[in-house]
Amino acid sequence: MNAELLPRRYRTRVNKTFTLFWSLGALVGLFLLKTWTAETFSFSFQLWATIVTVAGFVFILGTVPRGFTHIDENGISRRSAFRIRRLGWADVYDIRTISMPSSAIRRYGRVQPDAVYAYRTDGKRFLLTFLNAEELGEENFPREMEVLHSLLQERRGGDWTPDPRVEEHIAEQAERYEERTNALTSWGLASVLLIAVTTVIIIQMITI
């Protein structure tokens, strides 16, 4: 493989991480302040609410910056909150960008960035986290995809041809993805509204 192109690592932007932590920290602080100043809650509830909230914040604080997608001469590695998953180059069938279904975009707008998947030789897909235009920028993302496709083409060789069985499996996945996205997007917007209303009600109850 082209040595100067590897390794490559993708992770969330630093400013995005700080924004998340500051926003979440402000919400946690406000919640704890309201919890401990309200006279309607018992001490045991205040204590457990503090432990659970702080533990959740520390967990997010420790796991979010550690996530990444790493690509080197051995293949692709993806680190999540709990483990590292690896995919060797011999098991990579293709690398493709998956966009939101056009039907969902027309109804709700582009509520999520395009996702990049490495498809395995059995047709199953492997998400490459943090590899998207939102993290890399609109200009850098296409260049990164060109680099990955050139690396994959070098590994596959010039005589590579698509496998009809794998392509059929990928097409079936795309259909299921469109159905799930349409369903989850509609339910997701409803859930956001419900959570927002519930949060306002809870805050008002605490401050009474």
C-alpha positions in Angstrom: 0.0 0.0 0.0 1.0 3.6 -0.5 3.0 4.2 2.7 2.8 8.0 2.7 -1.1 7.9 2.8 -1.2 5.8 6.0 -2.0 5.8 8.8 -5.1 8.0 8.8 -7.2 8.7 11.9 -10.6 10.4 12.2 -12.1 11.6 15.4 -14.5 14.4 16.6 -13.3 17.9 16.3 -11.8 19.5 19.5 -14.1 22.5 19.4 -17.1 20.3 19.0 -16.1 18.2 22.0 -15.6 21.4 24.1 -19.0 22.7 23.0 -20.6 19.4 24.0 -18.9 19.3 27.4 -19.7 23.0 28.2 -23.3 22.6 27.2 -23.8 19.3 29.0 -21.9 20.6 32.1 -24.2 23.7 32.2 -27.3 21.5 32.1 -25.9 19.2 34.8 -25.0 22.1 37.0 -28.5 23.7 36.6 -30.2 20.4 37.3 -28.2 19.8 40.5 -28.7 23.3 41.6 -32.4 23.0 41.2 -32.4 19.6 42.9 -30.5 20.7 46.0 -32.3 24.0 46.4 -35.8 22.5 46.1 -37.5 21.7 49.4 -39.8 19.1 47.9 -37.1 16.5 47.5 -35.8 14.2 50.2 -32.1 14.0 51.0 -31.8 10.5 49.6 -33.3 11.5 46.3 -30.9 14.5 46.1 -28.0 12.2 46.8 -28.9 9.6 44.3 -29.7 12.1 41.7 -26.3 13.7 42.2 -24.5 10.4 42.0 -26.2 9.2 38.9 -25.9 12.6 37.1 -22.3 13.1 37.9 -21.5 9.5 37.0 -23.2 9.9 33.6 -21.3 13.2 33.0 -18.0 11.6 33.9 -18.7 8.6 31.6 -19.4 10.9 28.7 -16.4 13.0 29.5 -14.2 10.0 29.4 -15.6 8.1 26.4 -16.5 10.7 23.8 -12.9 12.0 23.1 -11.6 8.4 22.9 -13.7 7.4 19.9 -12.0 7.2 16.5 -11.7 5.5 13.2 -8.2 4.4 12.3 -6.9 3.2 9.0 -3.5 1.7 8.4 -1.8 -1.0 6.4 -3.6 -3.8 8.4 -7.1 -2.5 7.8 -9.7 -0.4 9.6 -10.2 0.0 13.3 -13.1 1.7 15.1 -13.1 2.5 18.7 -16.3 3.1 20.6 -17.1 3.7 24.2 -16.5 0.0 25.2 -14.4 -1.7 22.6 -12.3 -1.6 19.4 -13.6 -3.4 16.3 -11.2 -4.2 13.5 -11.7 -5.1 9.8 -8.8 -6.3 7.7 -8.3 -5.2 4.2 -8.9 -8.8 3.0 -12.5 -8.5 4.4 -13.3 -5.1 2.8 -15.5 -5.3 -0.2 -16.1 -1.6 -0.8 -16.2 1.8 0.9 -19.3 3.8 0.2 -21.0 7.0 1.3 -24.6 6.6 2.4 -26.9 9.7 2.3 -30.2 10.2 4.0 -33.1 9.0 1.7 -34.3 11.7 -0.5 -37.9 11.2 0.8 -36.7 11.9 4.4 -34.8 15.0 3.2 -37.8 16.4 1.5 -40.0 15.9 4.6 -37.6 16.8 7.4 -34.5 18.3 5.8 -31.0 17.0 6.2 -31.0 16.2 9.9 -27.9 14.0 9.8 -24.7 14.0 7.8 -23.8 11.4 5.2 -22.3 8.3 6.7 -19.4 6.2 5.3 -19.5 2.5 5.5 -16.9 -0.2 4.7 -18.8 -3.1 3.3 -17.5 -6.5 4.2 -17.2 -9.4 1.7 -20.3 -10.9 3.2 -22.3 -7.7 2.5 -22.5 -6.5 6.1 -21.4 -3.0 6.7 -18.9 -1.4 9.1 -19.5 2.2 10.1 -16.5 4.5 9.8 -17.3 7.0 12.6 -16.2 10.6 12.4 -15.6 10.3 8.7 -18.1 12.7 7.3 -18.4 16.3 6.0 -19.5 17.6 9.4 -16.3 16.5 11.0 -13.8 17.1 8.2 -15.5 20.0 6.3 -17.1 20.1 3.0 -13.8 20.6 1.1 -11.7 17.9 2.9 -14.3 15.2 3.0 -14.3 14.4 -0.8 -10.5 14.4 -0.8 -10.5 11.9 2.1 -12.9 9.6 0.2 -10.7 9.8 -2.9 -7.7 8.7 -0.8 -9.6 5.8 0.8 -10.9 4.6 -2.6 -7.4 4.7 -4.1 -6.1 2.6 -1.1 -8.9 0.1 -1.5 -8.4 -0.1 -5.3 -4.7 -0.7 -4.8 -5.6 -3.6 -2.4 -8.2 -5.1 -4.7 -6.2 -4.9 -7.9 -7.2 -3.9 -11.4 -9.1 -7.0 -12.2 -11.7 -6.6 -9.4 -15.3 -6.9 -10.4 -18.5 -6.4 -8.3 -20.0 -9.5 -6.8 -23.7 -9.8 -7.7 -24.6 -11.6 -4.5 -22.9 -8.9 -2.3 -24.5 -6.2 -4.3 -27.9 -7.7 -3.8 -27.4 -7.9 -0.1 -26.2 -4.2 -0.1 -29.3 -3.2 -2.0 -31.5 -4.9 0.5 -29.8 -3.1 3.3 -30.3 0.2 1.5 -34.0 -0.5 1.3 -34.2 -1.3 5.0 -32.2 1.7 5.9 -34.6 4.0 4.0 -37.6 2.5 5.8 -35.9 2.8 9.2 -34.7 6.4 8.5 -38.2 7.5 7.5 -39.7 5.9 10.6 -37.0 7.1 13.1 -36.9 10.6 11.7 -40.6 11.1 12.2 -40.5 9.5 15.7 -37.3 11.3 16.5 -38.8 14.8 15.9 -41.8 13.9 17.9 -39.5 12.6 20.7 -37.5 15.8 20.7 -40.6 17.9 21.1 -41.8 15.5 23.9 -38.5 15.7 25.8 -38.4 19.5 25.5 -42.0 19.9 26.8 -41.2 17.4 29.7 -38.0 19.3 30.6 -39.9 22.5 30.8 -42.6 21.0 33.0 -40.0 19.4 35.3 -38.1 22.7 35.7 -41.3 24.5 36.5 -42.2 21.8 39.1 -38.8 22.1 40.8 -38.9 25.9 41.0 -42.4 26.0 42.4 
